[in-house]
């Protein structure tokens, strides 16, 4: 995966698989602070370059996501919190 720096811009290439997937080069994962399970957002304007950014949740986002789902009896488990977070992320992607 070649990369080159020109005028303080780094260009990184990746190959698309037959399933439409790419592996993000480690340099890009480090730069964006991505780890296994991290989510990324693609911003696609009508014209111009596509932008990629990591999806970061604030505590307020997490409370809003948790509040929008069905109410759990008692205390939410970590699994229930993760499910609520995933539901909110799917709604945000629509």
NORSULNOR-V216574 format. One line per field, one symbol per residue. phi: phi as a letter, one per 40 degrees, with the letter a starting at -180 (. if undefined). A space follows every 50 residues. Layout:
phi: ???
This chain:
phi: .cbabbffbcbbbabccccgbbbcdddcccccgcbdgcbbbbbbcdahcc bbaccbbcccdccccccccccccgcccccccccccccccccccc
